[in-house]
Amino acid sequence: MDNSLIRVLLVDDDEDDYILTRDWFGEFQVACCELKWVNSYQAASDAIAKNEHDIYLVDYRLGLHNGLELLREAIEAGCSSPIILLTGQGDKEIDIEAMKAGASDYLEKSQLTAPLLERSIRYAIERRRAEQKIREQAALLDVATDAIFVHDLENVILFWNKAAEYLYDWKASEAIGKKKSELWYEENLSQLEEALKSLVKNGSWEGELYQRTISGKDIIVESRWSLVHGFDNKGQSILVVNTNITQKKALEAQFFRAQRLESIGTLASGIAHDLNNVLTPILMTAELLELQLQDDVSKRLLPILISNAERGANLVKQVLSFTRGMEGDRSLLELKHLIREIQQIVKETFPKSIEVSTQIPPNLWMMSGDTTQIHQVLMNLCVNARDAMPDGGSLIISAENVFIDQNYAGMDIGVRVGHYIGITVTDTGVGIPPAILERIFEPFFTTKELGKGTGLGLSTVVGIIKSHGGFINVYSEVGKGSKFKVYLPAAEATETLEEQKQELPSGNGELILVVDDEDAIRDITKTSLESYNYKAMSASDGIEAIALYAEHRDKISIVLTDMLMPSMDGLTTIRTLKKINPAVKIIAVSGLASSEKVNIVTNMGVQAFLAKPYTAKELLQTISDVKNRN
């Protein structure tokens, strides 16, 4: 205790006791005390109300009243100074009542001495100061954003700060006195047992805990435990500091998913490049054979070969559209034809217990989009509907013309006013619970068994729809089925001419330089060109191409060059050709036709971009377009 003056008020109706107490104060060795005296209950009550003293010595007997009554009155009035009750011969019941009422101590007058009185006063002052410090620290803990609480070894809560109230939805008045198990659930009880062993051994523990509040909220906390002694007059207790990292872990999970998608994209890009190099000669060879072989077997088998090679190429495009954000080839589409095609596939491949029907108005608007991607959207939705009806049911694909006005657009971020085609896939399946409905479009989220779903289907659907400027809504009720409604922007055109088979454009003996590191692609491209009245020469890399062009530049009409080659890549080859002849006509070719790559070569002055795998028709049409440009 410091040497500052301690103001003491003695409340006693016996003047002799006052004189004796005053003499004892003179014997104090350390404490510097100023003693005042009042001899009545009322005078004491008035003095306590003024809060001018550091400590009160109150005699139990005060005329018609007693010190216990005064003690209770002072505590109720908010007295913060210590009160010591003085009794005559000592009465245990009175002493117990005094401590319950809030007395700092009690002393028997018959055994009282100056040293005992001094120690009692010093103890009461120090205790009050300690309590004040604890209150100040508790106030600071209430400001903390971490949930901080103390519980005993029986898991009964002894202290509970404001942040704990927010995290667990329990007020301090409700939580204190309860066991932890009454306030939240721990997902891993064995982890808690190991944590407690570590705490006893080391005095501290920290780790991540997965918990669920009574209200059903799942949380993840970074928890730090420390052993403390003597908290709230208890033996050993545990101080716990919990930081809510639920959102942080969710962001980490999204980051890991993004990394995983990036890895998938990198892997897919490499595979796609190789597959496109494989598919290009297959497609072009099959087309040449189709023209040359007219027997019945060839007429039956070659279209199957071409169709499946094109299907393989489309699958590669689908993977790249998800992993790399490719826009795909956009053209004017009549969705009614696509929906009928989907209906036919579903009828042939889905269980017979599922009844499939369509509802399409004859005047359905058209849209600009990628046929393969829109096909993928509808097939994914139909497959999900099939999986939701294991015991059979009804699958309806309907379409309608819709105008989205300002009021509707204002209710959903990213939706624009305009004309849309609404395509609805409705099933009578098991439905989707609300908790799952919120997550169905997340990448890698799936409720299917391991090996039966990647969780990429619906996230791919959303990506494709958004890339087309559309949006999707979902309505579902458990036990009654689901309804996925896709909105795609309508195009201005209302009808298309029936596509007629056209003759492929032939050349007039122009020389085309074909540059590619794949032997098969060089050979089949050269053969195809020569079959349509072009001349062709080939180079296996950029260095050979530069040498050939420098030698035959006056004869070469167009350079057809791959972008990914060893020794010298396509970009370097193009730059070098442009230096030799700024007017050179170049068609860039790549198995990874990203929008960024197309923009780069276009800015370099390349006349056209041809994506692998390409057909003879696409090759000849592209060359014809470039050749006819001024």
BASEKE-525807 format. One record per residue (C-alpha): y negated, x, z negated. Coordinates in steps of 0.05 Angstrom, whole numbers, always signed. Layout:
N
+--------+--------+--------+
!      v !      u !      w !
+--------+--------+--------+
!      Y !      X !      Z !
...
+--------+--------+--------+
END
This chain:
630
+--------+--------+--------+
!      v !      u !      w !
+--------+--------+--------+
!     +0 !     +0 !     +0 !
!    -70 !    +26 !    +17 !
!   -126 !    +38 !    -33 !
!   -169 !    -22 !    -11 !
!   -189 !    -71 !    -67 !
!   -138 !   -126 !    -81 !
!   -169 !   -190 !   -106 !
!   -124 !   -226 !   -155 !
!   -134 !   -296 !   -184 !
!    -99 !   -313 !   -249 !
!    -88 !   -388 !   -261 !
!    -72 !   -398 !   -335 !
!    -99 !   -446 !   -388 !
!    -88 !   -395 !   -444 !
!   -145 !   -345 !   -453 !
!   -101 !   -297 !   -493 !
!    -54 !   -291 !   -434 !
!   -113 !   -276 !   -390 !
!   -136 !   -220 !   -437 !
!    -66 !   -191 !   -439 !
!    -61 !   -193 !   -363 !
!   -129 !   -160 !   -356 !
!   -107 !   -103 !   -402 !
!    -44 !    -93 !   -360 !
!    -87 !    -87 !   -298 !
!   -123 !    -30 !   -332 !
!    -56 !     +6 !   -338 !
!    -40 !     +2 !   -263 !
!    -29 !    +72 !   -235 !
!    -38 !    +60 !   -161 !
!    -64 !     -9 !   -143 !
!   -139 !    -20 !   -146 !
!   -143 !    -93 !   -167 !
!   -200 !   -141 !   -183 !
!   -177 !   -196 !   -230 !
!   -210 !   -265 !   -234 !
!   -189 !   -322 !   -279 !
!   -191 !   -398 !   -277 !
!   -161 !   -442 !   -332 !
!   -150 !   -509 !   -299 !
!   -110 !   -540 !   -243 !
!   -171 !   -567 !   -207 !
!   -210 !   -501 !   -212 !
!   -149 !   -466 !   -184 !
!   -142 !   -516 !   -127 !
!   -215 !   -507 !   -108 !
!   -209 !   -431 !   -111 !
!   -147 !   -430 !    -67 !
!   -181 !   -475 !    -16 !
!   -236 !   -423 !     -8 !
!   -184 !   -370 !    +10 !
!   -222 !   -314 !    -25 !
!   -163 !   -279 !    -59 !
!   -106 !   -234 !    -35 !
!    -55 !   -258 !    -87 !
!    -48 !   -314 !   -139 !
!    -14 !   -309 !   -207 !
!     +1 !   -382 !   -228 !
!    +26 !   -403 !   -296 !
!    +78 !   -458 !   -294 !
!    +45 !   -498 !   -350 !
!    -25 !   -524 !   -333 !
!    -41 !   -582 !   -379 !
!    -22 !   -648 !   -346 !
!     +0 !   -612 !   -284 !
!    +44 !   -551 !   -271 !
!    +42 !   -490 !   -228 !
!    +99 !   -514 !   -183 !
!    +56 !   -573 !   -162 !
!     -2 !   -526 !   -148 !
!    +44 !   -481 !   -108 !
!    +67 !   -538 !    -64 !
!     -4 !   -563 !    -53 !
!    -28 !   -493 !    -34 !
!    +30 !   -482 !    +16 !
!    +18 !   -551 !    +48 !
!    -57 !   -534 !    +54 !
!    -38 !   -471 !    +93 !
!    -49 !   -418 !    +40 !
!    -29 !   -351 !    +71 !
!    -36 !   -307 !     +9 !
!    +25 !   -292 !    -36 !
!    +35 !   -336 !    -98 !
!    +74 !   -310 !   -159 !
!    +97 !   -363 !   -209 !
!    +94 !   -344 !   -284 !
!   +142 !   -380 !   -331 !
!   +149 !   -378 !   -407 !
!   +222 !   -364 !   -425 !
!   +249 !   -369 !   -354 !
!   +282 !   -430 !   -325 !
!   +330 !   -418 !   -267 !
!   +320 !   -487 !   -238 !
!   +245 !   -479 !   -238 !
!   +252 !   -409 !   -208 !
!   +297 !   -435 !   -152 !
!   +249 !   -492 !   -137 !
!   +191 !   -443 !   -136 !
!   +225 !   -399 !    -84 !
!   +244 !   -460 !    -42 !
!   +171 !   -483 !    -45 !
!   +148 !   -416 !    -17 !
!   +133 !   -372 !    -78 !
!   +132 !   -297 !    -64 !
!   +164 !   -283 !   -132 !
!   +172 !   -310 !   -203 !
!   +163 !   -272 !   -269 !
!   +181 !   -288 !   -341 !
!   +122 !   -278 !   -388 !
!   +168 !   -257 !   -445 !
!   +194 !   -197 !   -405 !
!   +130 !   -181 !   -368 !
!   +100 !   -111 !   -371 !
!    +45 !    -76 !   -334 !
!    +92 !    -35 !   -289 !
!   +133 !    -97 !   -273 !
!    +71 !   -137 !   -256 !
!    +44 !    -81 !   -212 !
!   +110 !    -75 !   -174 !
!   +113 !   -150 !   -163 !
!    +41 !   -152 !   -137 !
!    +53 !    -93 !    -91 !
!   +118 !   -123 !    -65 !
!    +86 !   -191 !    -52 !
!    +28 !   -159 !    -14 !
!    +73 !   -115 !    +28 !
!   +119 !   -172 !    +44 !
!    +62 !   -216 !    +66 !
!    +35 !   -161 !   +110 !
!   +104 !   -150 !   +140 !
!   +110 !   -225 !   +153 !
!    +42 !   -224 !   +186 !
!    +63 !   -166 !   +230 !
!   +126 !   -203 !   +249 !
!    +85 !   -265 !   +267 !
!    +39 !   -222 !   +310 !
!    +99 !   -190 !   +344 !
!   +131 !   -258 !   +354 !
!    +66 !   -281 !   +387 !
!    +71 !   -222 !   +434 !
!   +144 !   -238 !   +448 !
!   +122 !   -309 !   +467 !
!    +77 !   -279 !   +520 !
!   +135 !   -239 !   +549 !
!   +166 !   -265 !   +614 !
!   +235 !   -244 !   +591 !
!   +278 !   -291 !   +549 !
!   +281 !   -258 !   +480 !
!   +324 !   -285 !   +424 !
!   +363 !   -262 !   +363 !
!   +430 !   -289 !   +340 !
!   +476 !   -269 !   +283 !
!   +548 !   -245 !   +292 !
!   +571 !   -318 !   +291 !
!   +527 !   -330 !   +353 !
!   +478 !   -375 !   +314 !
!   +407 !   -370 !   +342 !
!   +356 !   -342 !   +292 !
!   +296 !   -330 !   +338 !
!   +277 !   -359 !   +406 !
!   +215 !   -342 !   +447 !
!   +176 !   -384 !   +498 !
!   +209 !   -351 !   +558 !
!   +277 !   -370 !   +530 !
!   +252 !   -442 !   +527 !
!   +235 !   -440 !   +601 !
!   +299 !   -406 !   +622 !
!   +349 !   -448 !   +583 !
!   +309 !   -514 !   +576 !
!   +314 !   -514 !   +500 !
!   +254 !   -515 !   +454 !
!   +254 !   -464 !   +397 !
!   +259 !   -520 !   +346 !
!   +322 !   -545 !   +382 !
!   +354 !   -478 !   +395 !
!   +347 !   -444 !   +327 !
!   +407 !   -459 !   +285 !
!   +452 !   -475 !   +344 !
!   +507 !   -431 !   +372 !
!   +499 !   -400 !   +441 !
!   +557 !   -440 !   +467 !
!   +518 !   -504 !   +452 !
!   +459 !   -481 !   +495 !
!   +493 !   -453 !   +558 !
!   +560 !   -435 !   +589 !
!   +583 !   -364 !   +603 !
!   +624 !   -356 !   +667 !
!   +660 !   -293 !   +646 !
!   +682 !   -295 !   +573 !
!   +724 !   -232 !   +579 !
!   +660 !   -194 !   +599 !
!   +627 !   -218 !   +535 !
!   +685 !   -191 !   +494 !
!   +679 !   -123 !   +526 !
!   +604 !   -125 !   +517 !
!   +611 !   -139 !   +442 !
!   +659 !    -80 !   +434 !
!   +610 !    -34 !   +469 !
!   +553 !    -61 !   +426 !
!   +590 !    -47 !   +361 !
!   +609 !    +22 !   +385 !
!   +543 !    +45 !   +416 !
!   +492 !     -1 !   +384 !
!   +470 !    -28 !   +451 !
!   +496 !    -58 !   +516 !
!   +468 !    -80 !   +582 !
!   +495 !   -115 !   +643 !
!   +491 !   -176 !   +688 !
!   +514 !   -244 !   +663 !
!   +528 !   -306 !   +703 !
!   +509 !   -368 !   +663 !
!   +502 !   -443 !   +673 !
!   +452 !   -483 !   +632 !
!   +470 !   -550 !   +601 !
!   +429 !   -583 !   +657 !
!   +475 !   -551 !   +708 !
!   +429 !   -496 !   +733 !
!   +465 !   -432 !   +753 !
!   +428 !   -369 !   +733 !
!   +440 !   -295 !   +735 !
!   +409 !   -253 !   +680 !
!   +402 !   -179 !   +669 !
!   +419 !   -176 !   +595 !
!   +403 !   -121 !   +543 !
!   +433 !   -125 !   +474 !
!   +414 !    -85 !   +411 !
!   +440 !    -87 !   +340 !
!   +386 !   -102 !   +288 !
!   +391 !   -102 !   +212 !
!   +361 !   -148 !   +161 !
!   +330 !   -199 !   +210 !
!   +313 !   -263 !   +173 !
!   +346 !   -235 !   +110 !
!   +413 !   -232 !   +147 !
!   +461 !   -173 !   +153 !
!   +472 !   -150 !   +224 !
!   +443 !   -190 !   +282 !
!   +438 !   -181 !   +357 !
!   +372 !   -177 !   +394 !
!   +380 !   -202 !   +466 !
!   +330 !   -193 !   +523 !
!   +349 !   -231 !   +586 !
!   +313 !   -223 !   +652 !
!   +323 !   -278 !   +702 !
!   +346 !   -243 !   +766 !
!   +374 !   -305 !   +801 !
!   +321 !   -303 !   +856 !
!   +326 !   -228 !   +862 !
!   +402 !   -233 !   +872 !
!   +392 !   -288 !   +924 !
!   +343 !   -243 !   +962 !
!   +392 !   -186 !   +957 !
!   +447 !   -230 !   +985 !
!   +402 !   -250 !  +1043 !
!   +386 !   -177 !  +1055 !
!   +460 !   -159 !  +1055 !
!   +473 !   -217 !  +1103 !
!   +418 !   -191 !  +1148 !
!   +448 !   -122 !  +1146 !
!   +516 !   -151 !  +1162 !
!   +486 !   -190 !  +1220 !
!   +452 !   -127 !  +1244 !
!   +518 !    -89 !  +1241 !
!   +553 !   -146 !  +1278 !
!   +497 !   -144 !  +1329 !
!   +505 !    -69 !  +1339 !
!   +580 !    -75 !  +1346 !
!   +574 !   -136 !  +1392 !
!   +524 !   -100 !  +1436 !
!   +571 !    -42 !  +1447 !
!   +630 !    -88 !  +1460 !
!   +588 !   -132 !  +1506 !
!   +565 !    -73 !  +1547 !
!   +637 !    -51 !  +1559 !
!   +662 !   -122 !  +1571 !
!   +607 !   -135 !  +1622 !
!   +626 !    -71 !  +1658 !
!   +698 !    -96 !  +1660 !
!   +681 !   -167 !  +1681 !
!   +633 !   -148 !  +1738 !
!   +686 !   -117 !  +1784 !
!   +735 !   -173 !  +1766 !
!   +686 !   -227 !  +1786 !
!   +663 !   -193 !  +1850 !
!   +734 !   -174 !  +1872 !
!   +758 !   -245 !  +1860 !
!   +701 !   -272 !  +1902 !
!   +716 !   -225 !  +1960 !
!   +790 !   -243 !  +1956 !
!   +772 !   -316 !  +1956 !
!   +737 !   -307 !  +2023 !
!   +793 !   -267 !  +2053 !
!   +856 !   -300 !  +2027 !
!   +867 !   -370 !  +2052 !
!   +940 !   -383 !  +2032 !
!   +954 !   -441 !  +1984 !
!   +973 !   -396 !  +1925 !
!   +909 !   -355 !  +1931 !
!   +867 !   -418 !  +1938 !
!   +898 !   -444 !  +1873 !
!   +898 !   -380 !  +1832 !
!   +833 !   -345 !  +1851 !
!   +787 !   -402 !  +1827 !
!   +824 !   -398 !  +1760 !
!   +812 !   -323 !  +1757 !
!   +737 !   -332 !  +1774 !
!   +728 !   -389 !  +1725 !
!   +759 !   -351 !  +1667 !
!   +721 !   -287 !  +1683 !
!   +656 !   -328 !  +1682 !
!   +679 !   -360 !  +1617 !
!   +689 !   -290 !  +1588 !
!   +619 !   -271 !  +1611 !
!   +590 !   -333 !  +1578 !
!   +626 !   -317 !  +1513 !
!   +593 !   -249 !  +1513 !
!   +526 !   -282 !  +1524 !
!   +539 !   -329 !  +1466 !
!   +553 !   -272 !  +1418 !
!   +491 !   -234 !  +1441 !
!   +447 !   -297 !  +1436 !
!   +465 !   -301 !  +1362 !
!   +464 !   -227 !  +1343 !
!   +407 !   -203 !  +1387 !
!   +365 !   -266 !  +1397 !
!   +373 !   -268 !  +1474 !
!   +340 !   -328 !  +1506 !
!   +393 !   -336 !  +1560 !
!   +384 !   -363 !  +1630 !
!   +342 !   -426 !  +1630 !
!   +348 !   -479 !  +1684 !
!   +336 !   -553 !  +1691 !
!   +394 !   -590 !  +1658 !
!   +419 !   -661 !  +1661 !
!   +449 !   -669 !  +1592 !
!   +488 !   -732 !  +1611 !
!   +534 !   -689 !  +1654 !
!   +542 !   -638 !  +1598 !
!   +558 !   -692 !  +1547 !
!   +611 !   -723 !  +1592 !
!   +642 !   -655 !  +1601 !
!   +644 !   -645 !  +1526 !
!   +675 !   -714 !  +1518 !
!   +730 !   -696 !  +1567 !
!   +745 !   -630 !  +1531 !
!   +747 !   -665 !  +1463 !
!   +794 !   -719 !  +1489 !
!   +842 !   -668 !  +1516 !
!   +842 !   -620 !  +1457 !
!   +827 !   -660 !  +1394 !
!   +881 !   -699 !  +1356 !
!   +896 !   -767 !  +1385 !
!   +879 !   -797 !  +1317 !
!   +806 !   -783 !  +1332 !
!   +773 !   -835 !  +1378 !
!   +718 !   -805 !  +1421 !
!   +662 !   -844 !  +1455 !
!   +594 !   -832 !  +1485 !
!   +530 !   -873 !  +1490 !
!   +484 !   -847 !  +1544 !
!   +427 !   -885 !  +1577 !
!   +424 !   -880 !  +1653 !
!   +351 !   -857 !  +1651 !
!   +362 !   -799 !  +1602 !
!   +308 !   -746 !  +1611 !
!   +323 !   -675 !  +1632 !
!   +310 !   -609 !  +1595 !
!   +301 !   -536 !  +1610 !
!   +354 !   -494 !  +1576 !
!   +415 !   -450 !  +1578 !
!   +476 !   -490 !  +1597 !
!   +524 !   -444 !  +1559 !
!   +484 !   -446 !  +1495 !
!   +474 !   -522 !  +1495 !
!   +548 !   -529 !  +1509 !
!   +561 !   -485 !  +1449 !
!   +516 !   -528 !  +1404 !
!   +552 !   -592 !  +1422 !
!   +621 !   -562 !  +1417 !
!   +606 !   -532 !  +1348 !
!   +582 !   -600 !  +1323 !
!   +643 !   -635 !  +1352 !
!   +691 !   -584 !  +1321 !
!   +658 !   -593 !  +1253 !
!   +665 !   -668 !  +1261 !
!   +739 !   -659 !  +1278 !
!   +750 !   -616 !  +1215 !
!   +716 !   -670 !  +1173 !
!   +767 !   -722 !  +1197 !
!   +836 !   -692 !  +1181 !
!   +866 !   -762 !  +1179 !
!   +831 !   -786 !  +1242 !
!   +769 !   -827 !  +1253 !
!   +713 !   -840 !  +1302 !
!   +670 !   -789 !  +1338 !
!   +609 !   -814 !  +1376 !
!   +563 !   -772 !  +1419 !
!   +500 !   -810 !  +1436 !
!   +435 !   -792 !  +1470 !
!   +366 !   -824 !  +1475 !
!   +296 !   -810 !  +1498 !
!   +250 !   -800 !  +1439 !
!   +175 !   -790 !  +1431 !
!   +155 !   -751 !  +1369 !
!    +86 !   -772 !  +1346 !
!    +36 !   -737 !  +1300 !
!    +61 !   -773 !  +1238 !
!   +133 !   -753 !  +1248 !
!   +114 !   -681 !  +1268 !
!    +72 !   -674 !  +1205 !
!   +133 !   -686 !  +1161 !
!   +171 !   -625 !  +1186 !
!   +146 !   -554 !  +1194 !
!   +152 !   -528 !  +1265 !
!   +160 !   -596 !  +1299 !
!   +111 !   -609 !  +1355 !
!    +86 !   -674 !  +1384 !
!   +120 !   -691 !  +1450 !
!   +178 !   -720 !  +1489 !
!   +248 !   -701 !  +1465 !
!   +319 !   -716 !  +1481 !
!   +356 !   -737 !  +1418 !
!   +431 !   -721 !  +1417 !
!   +470 !   -749 !  +1358 !
!   +540 !   -728 !  +1338 !
!   +567 !   -779 !  +1288 !
!   +634 !   -777 !  +1251 !
!   +668 !   -822 !  +1200 !
!   +695 !   -763 !  +1160 !
!   +694 !   -741 !  +1088 !
!   +618 !   -729 !  +1087 !
!   +580 !   -671 !  +1057 !
!   +561 !   -667 !   +982 !
!   +486 !   -658 !   +970 !
!   +494 !   -589 !   +938 !
!   +531 !   -564 !  +1000 !
!   +485 !   -601 !  +1049 !
!   +428 !   -556 !  +1028 !
!   +466 !   -493 !  +1049 !
!   +505 !   -512 !  +1112 !
!   +458 !   -475 !  +1158 !
!   +461 !   -410 !  +1119 !
!   +495 !   -352 !  +1156 !
!   +565 !   -338 !  +1128 !
!   +565 !   -400 !  +1084 !
!   +630 !   -439 !  +1094 !
!   +673 !   -487 !  +1054 !
!   +734 !   -472 !  +1097 !
!   +793 !   -430 !  +1075 !
!   +794 !   -355 !  +1088 !
!   +808 !   -343 !  +1161 !
!   +790 !   -413 !  +1183 !
!   +715 !   -406 !  +1187 !
!   +663 !   -350 !  +1190 !
!   +603 !   -392 !  +1168 !
!   +566 !   -373 !  +1232 !
!   +576 !   -438 !  +1271 !
!   +519 !   -480 !  +1245 !
!   +472 !   -421 !  +1236 !
!   +484 !   -405 !  +1310 !
!   +470 !   -478 !  +1327 !
!   +403 !   -475 !  +1291 !
!   +385 !   -409 !  +1325 !
!   +399 !   -438 !  +1394 !
!   +362 !   -503 !  +1381 !
!   +301 !   -467 !  +1355 !
!   +301 !   -418 !  +1414 !
!   +296 !   -480 !  +1458 !
!   +237 !   -507 !  +1419 !
!   +278 !   -562 !  +1385 !
!   +300 !   -580 !  +1315 !
!   +359 !   -613 !  +1280 !
!   +366 !   -664 !  +1224 !
!   +428 !   -680 !  +1183 !
!   +447 !   -745 !  +1148 !
!   +511 !   -749 !  +1107 !
!   +543 !   -791 !  +1053 !
!   +606 !   -771 !  +1017 !
!   +665 !   -813 !  +1039 !
!   +626 !   -846 !  +1096 !
!   +615 !   -789 !  +1146 !
!   +559 !   -747 !  +1175 !
!   +507 !   -752 !  +1230 !
!   +477 !   -689 !  +1263 !
!   +417 !   -706 !  +1306 !
!   +391 !   -652 !  +1354 !
!   +322 !   -658 !  +1385 !
!   +310 !   -617 !  +1449 !
!   +243 !   -617 !  +1487 !
!   +247 !   -658 !  +1551 !
!   +226 !   -629 !  +1618 !
!   +178 !   -663 !  +1665 !
!   +228 !   -671 !  +1722 !
!   +267 !   -736 !  +1721 !
!   +320 !   -722 !  +1773 !
!   +353 !   -665 !  +1810 !
!   +383 !   -659 !  +1879 !
!   +458 !   -651 !  +1883 !
!   +472 !   -578 !  +1889 !
!   +497 !   -561 !  +1958 !
!   +540 !   -502 !  +1975 !
!   +496 !   -451 !  +2010 !
!   +514 !   -393 !  +2054 !
!   +505 !   -326 !  +2019 !
!   +445 !   -287 !  +2047 !
!   +469 !   -229 !  +2090 !
!   +434 !   -164 !  +2106 !
!   +410 !   -132 !  +2171 !
!   +441 !    -64 !  +2161 !
!   +394 !    -42 !  +2104 !
!   +417 !    +17 !  +2062 !
!   +426 !     +3 !  +1988 !
!   +434 !    +59 !  +1937 !
!   +481 !    +37 !  +1882 !
!   +475 !    +77 !  +1817 !
!   +527 !    +65 !  +1762 !
!   +572 !   +108 !  +1719 !
!   +630 !    +58 !  +1725 !
!   +674 !    +74 !  +1786 !
!   +699 !     +3 !  +1792 !
!   +629 !    -27 !  +1793 !
!   +605 !    +23 !  +1845 !
!   +664 !    +10 !  +1890 !
!   +664 !    -66 !  +1887 !
!   +588 !    -70 !  +1893 !
!   +590 !    -24 !  +1954 !
!   +647 !    -64 !  +1985 !
!   +611 !   -130 !  +1972 !
!   +547 !   -105 !  +2004 !
!   +584 !    -79 !  +2065 !
!   +620 !   -146 !  +2072 !
!   +552 !   -179 !  +2080 !
!   +522 !   -133 !  +2132 !
!   +490 !    -81 !  +2086 !
!   +502 !     -6 !  +2085 !
!   +513 !    +26 !  +2017 !
!   +517 !    +94 !  +1985 !
!   +533 !   +106 !  +1911 !
!   +515 !   +154 !  +1854 !
!   +551 !   +162 !  +1788 !
!   +489 !   +180 !  +1747 !
!   +414 !   +187 !  +1750 !
!   +414 !   +260 !  +1771 !
!   +459 !   +247 !  +1831 !
!   +416 !   +186 !  +1848 !
!   +352 !   +227 !  +1849 !
!   +384 !   +279 !  +1895 !
!   +409 !   +225 !  +1943 !
!   +342 !   +188 !  +1944 !
!   +303 !   +252 !  +1957 !
!   +348 !   +266 !  +2017 !
!   +350 !   +195 !  +2046 !
!   +286 !   +163 !  +2020 !
!   +264 !   +140 !  +2089 !
!   +330 !   +103 !  +2100 !
!   +341 !    +73 !  +2031 !
!   +312 !     +3 !  +2025 !
!   +330 !    -14 !  +1953 !
!   +357 !    +24 !  +1893 !
!   +405 !    -15 !  +1848 !
!   +411 !    +24 !  +1783 !
!   +446 !    +14 !  +1717 !
!   +405 !    +25 !  +1654 !
!   +457 !    +57 !  +1609 !
!   +485 !   +121 !  +1639 !
!   +503 !   +191 !  +1615 !
!   +463 !   +253 !  +1636 !
!   +402 !   +213 !  +1657 !
!   +392 !   +141 !  +1635 !
!   +363 !    +85 !  +1677 !
!   +292 !    +88 !  +1650 !
!   +286 !   +163 !  +1665 !
!   +317 !   +151 !  +1734 !
!   +266 !    +97 !  +1749 !
!   +207 !   +139 !  +1726 !
!   +230 !   +197 !  +1769 !
!   +241 !   +153 !  +1831 !
!   +171 !   +124 !  +1821 !
!   +142 !   +195 !  +1821 !
!   +178 !   +211 !  +1886 !
!   +158 !   +144 !  +1918 !
!   +112 !    +96 !  +1880 !
!   +130 !    +41 !  +1929 !
!   +205 !    +46 !  +1919 !
!   +240 !    -21 !  +1909 !
!   +285 !    -21 !  +1848 !
!   +333 !    -71 !  +1818 !
!   +351 !    -54 !  +1746 !
!   +421 !    -73 !  +1722 !
!   +447 !    -76 !  +1650 !
!   +503 !   -106 !  +1609 !
!   +454 !   -115 !  +1551 !
!   +399 !   -158 !  +1582 !
!   +352 !   -165 !  +1523 !
!   +282 !   -194 !  +1534 !
!   +252 !   -129 !  +1509 !
!   +289 !    -88 !  +1561 !
!   +269 !   -136 !  +1617 !
!   +196 !   -130 !  +1596 !
!   +199 !    -54 !  +1595 !
!   +227 !    -46 !  +1665 !
!   +181 !   -100 !  +1692 !
!   +121 !    -62 !  +1665 !
!   +148 !     +0 !  +1700 !
!   +143 !    -35 !  +1767 !
!   +216 !    -55 !  +1776 !
!   +221 !   -114 !  +1824 !
!   +280 !   -150 !  +1792 !
!   +330 !   -148 !  +1735 !
!   +404 !   -164 !  +1745 !
!   +448 !   -177 !  +1684 !
!   +521 !   -157 !  +1683 !
!   +569 !   -187 !  +1698 !
!   +538 !   -210 !  +1763 !
!   +571 !   -247 !  +1820 !
!   +566 !   -230 !  +1894 !
!   +520 !   -290 !  +1902 !
!   +473 !   -265 !  +1847 !
!   +473 !   -195 !  +1876 !
!   +459 !   -216 !  +1947 !
!   +406 !   -267 !  +1927 !
!   +370 !   -216 !  +1884 !
!   +370 !   -164 !  +1940 !
!   +346 !   -216 !  +1989 !
!   +288 !   -236 !  +1943 !
!   +267 !   -164 !  +1932 !
!   +275 !   -145 !  +2006 !
!   +230 !   -202 !  +2028 !
!   +173 !   -185 !  +1980 !
!   +113 !   -150 !  +2008 !
+--------+--------+--------+
END
